[in-house]
Amino acid sequence: MSSRTKRPGLPGLEQIGWRERVALPDLGIHEMKAKIDTGARTSALHAVEVQTFQRDGHDWASFVVPLLGRERRSARLVDQRPIKNTSGIPETRLVVETTLLLGAHRWRIEASLANREKMEFDLILGRTAIRRHKLLVDPGRSFLAGPPVGRKAPVRRVAHPPAFEPAVPVAPQQGDEEE
């Protein structure tokens, strides 16, 4: 069987493994391992030092992705919502939208920003990120989609204004103390 296996009886569905190599080019992530987690509704990206700010009348998040070192990344906020953590306890998280590359596929996903320091994977792809893309997750196999195609393409960078001043956070983040 090829790495892009079509399972008999399920025409038009491409198999992917429970873990895959992906890219998030908008954030400068050319390749990382992601866990495909159909038990999670929302995707989550390991991000620390999360701050919010305003740009052109829109809310944005600035954060550090430890996988990439100390350089700050920015993405436009699309929501702030309660999301259950791995213990099943709801916590309010900021949600950003970014481009996902999975094998030869490319689409926009929403990802919550969370401290996943104690987790094995820096990114989990929840079911809302993969549904409607004709994918079937094989829980017994890994890395079926192949490397993310186009990962070396130019990355859309968002530069901070010279005098970067984050706005007051939309809501206190876990671990932040209120004044």
C-alpha positions in Angstrom: 0.0 0.0 0.0 1.2 3.5 -0.7 1.5 6.1 2.1 -1.7 7.8 0.7 -3.9 4.8 1.3 -7.5 4.7 0.3 -9.4 2.2 2.4 -11.7 -0.1 0.5 -15.4 0.7 1.2 -14.6 4.4 2.0 -14.2 6.0 -1.4 -12.7 9.4 -1.5 -11.2 9.3 2.0 -7.5 9.7 2.5 -5.9 7.9 5.5 -3.7 9.9 7.9 -2.0 8.5 11.0 -2.7 9.4 14.6 0.4 11.5 14.4 1.6 13.5 11.4 4.2 16.0 10.3 2.6 19.4 9.6 3.6 23.0 9.0 2.1 26.3 10.2 3.7 28.6 7.7 2.0 31.8 8.8 3.8 31.3 12.2 7.1 30.4 10.6 6.8 26.7 11.6 8.1 24.7 8.7 7.7 21.3 10.2 6.5 19.8 13.5 4.9 16.7 14.8 1.2 16.9 15.6 -1.1 14.5 17.3 -4.4 14.0 15.5 -6.8 13.9 18.4 -10.4 13.2 17.4 -11.4 13.3 21.0 -10.5 17.0 21.2 -12.8 19.5 19.5 -10.4 22.4 19.2 -6.8 22.3 18.1 -4.1 23.5 20.6 -0.7 25.0 20.0 2.0 25.1 22.7 2.5 28.9 23.3 3.8 30.8 26.2 4.1 34.5 27.2 0.8 35.1 25.5 -0.2 38.8 25.3 -3.0 40.6 23.5 -2.8 43.9 21.6 -4.7 45.9 19.1 -3.6 46.4 15.4 -5.7 48.2 12.8 -8.8 48.0 15.1 -8.5 44.2 15.6 -7.4 42.1 18.5 -4.2 40.2 18.0 -2.2 37.7 20.1 1.6 37.8 20.5 3.3 34.7 21.9 6.4 32.5 22.0 6.4 29.0 20.5 9.2 27.4 22.5 9.9 24.9 19.6 11.2 27.9 17.6 13.2 29.6 20.3 12.5 33.0 21.9 11.2 34.9 18.9 7.7 36.2 19.3 5.0 35.3 16.8 1.7 37.1 16.2 -1.7 36.1 14.9 -5.1 37.7 14.7 -7.5 36.6 17.5 -10.7 35.0 16.3 -12.2 34.1 19.7 -11.8 33.6 23.4 -13.6 30.5 24.6 -13.8 28.0 27.4 -11.9 24.8 26.3 -11.5 21.7 28.5 -7.9 20.9 29.4 -6.5 17.4 29.5 -8.1 17.0 33.0 -11.5 17.9 31.6 -11.6 21.3 33.4 -12.8 24.2 31.3 -10.3 27.1 31.0 -10.6 30.3 29.0 -8.2 30.3 26.0 -7.4 32.6 23.2 -8.0 31.2 19.7 -6.1 32.3 16.6 -6.5 31.3 12.9 -3.6 30.1 10.9 -2.7 28.0 7.8 -2.1 24.3 8.2 -0.1 22.2 5.8 -0.7 18.5 6.1 0.9 16.4 3.4 -0.2 18.0 0.1 -3.2 19.7 1.7 -3.4 23.3 2.8 -6.3 24.9 4.7 -7.1 27.4 7.5 -7.6 26.1 11.1 -8.4 27.6 14.5 -6.0 26.8 17.3 -6.2 27.7 20.9 -3.0 28.9 22.6 -2.1 26.8 25.6 0.9 25.9 27.7 1.5 22.3 26.6 4.9 22.1 28.2 4.2 18.8 29.9 2.6 17.2 26.8 4.4 15.1 24.2 3.1 17.1 21.2 3.4 20.8 20.7 0.3 20.7 18.5 -2.9 18.7 18.7 -5.2 18.8 15.7 -8.8 18.5 17.0 -11.7 17.2 15.0 -12.9 20.6 13.8 -9.6 21.1 12.1 -9.8 17.9 10.1 -13.5 17.4 9.4 -14.7 18.3 5.9 -11.4 17.4 4.4 -12.1 13.8 3.6 -9.6 12.3 6.0 -9.8 9.1 7.9 -7.5 8.7 10.9 -5.9 5.3 11.3 -5.2 5.0 15.0 -2.6 2.3 14.5 -0.4 4.1 12.0 1.7 7.3 11.9 3.1 9.7 9.3 0.9 8.6 6.4 0.5 12.0 4.8 4.2 12.5 4.1 6.0 15.8 4.8 4.1 19.0 4.5 4.4 20.2 0.8 5.3 23.8 0.3 6.8 24.2 3.7 9.7 26.1 2.3 7.5 28.7 0.7 7.9 32.3 1.8 6.3 32.9 5.2 3.9 35.8 5.8 5.5 37.6 8.7 3.6 40.1 10.9 6.0 42.7 12.2 5.4 44.4 15.5 5.1 48.2 15.6 8.3 49.8 16.7 6.8 50.7 20.1 5.0 47.4 20.8 2.7 47.9 23.7 0.3 45.0 24.3 -3.2 46.0 25.1 -4.8 45.0 28.4 -5.4 41.2 28.2 -8.9 40.3 27.2 -9.1 38.1 30.3 -6.4 37.1 32.8 -4.5 34.1 31.6 -3.8 31.1 33.9 -0.9 32.0 36.1 -1.4 35.8 35.7 -2.2 37.7 38.8 -4.7 40.5 38.8 -3.7 43.9 40.2 
